[in-house]
């Protein structure tokens, strides 16, 4: 098994890269998706978040009001740290369960937005960083996701810097390119990952 950490700043295009890797055959463990699951209605995770932040962060149907919670934590580093201290252990436990169920020769891609911030690089055989210029990130967040510029900048500022992410990268995928070029680059990366997985698994057959 080859364990790959995939990360990138918000708006960098990491989700598109992970989707392409899955198309090639990767086993994806999506930390964001798991983070939603562990705070779904009726879970211990949601109860802990409500204890920490109050019932105002719930919608009328009892689910988590993510935009409201986001506006609270991304403007206050201490509150963000509190939220992370609740959610991250739950995400880590579920991620390990999914990883152990993957085939021995799989390329397992952990899509982890805060990989850099939480010092998780040593957990993986290699780290892929999807990289874009901050201006590109800002444009995508405002134009494609409908964020205000202030909210977009706050979310970007709450994450690691571009330089910090690149420092931990074994592979950097530049996503300041048209989509067809991104597809080509991801294909090249996938071929490299398959070679590494075969070497790790002791297999050389084509």
Secondary structure as GFF3:
##gff-version 3
##sequence-region A 1 206
A	DSSP	beta_strand	2	8	.	.	.	ID=ss1
A	DSSP	alpha_helix	14	24	.	.	.	ID=ss2
A	DSSP	beta_strand	27	30	.	.	.	ID=ss3
A	DSSP	alpha_helix	31	37	.	.	.	ID=ss4
A	DSSP	alpha_helix	44	53	.	.	.	ID=ss5
A	DSSP	three_ten_helix	55	57	.	.	.	ID=ss6
A	DSSP	alpha_helix	66	73	.	.	.	ID=ss7
A	DSSP	alpha_helix	77	100	.	.	.	ID=ss8
A	DSSP	beta_strand	107	111	.	.	.	ID=ss9
A	DSSP	three_ten_helix	121	123	.	.	.	ID=ss10
A	DSSP	beta_strand	126	131	.	.	.	ID=ss11
A	DSSP	alpha_helix	134	143	.	.	.	ID=ss12
A	DSSP	alpha_helix	149	157	.	.	.	ID=ss13
A	DSSP	alpha_helix	162	167	.	.	.	ID=ss14
A	DSSP	beta_strand	171	174	.	.	.	ID=ss15
A	DSSP	alpha_helix	179	201	.	.	.	ID=ss16
###
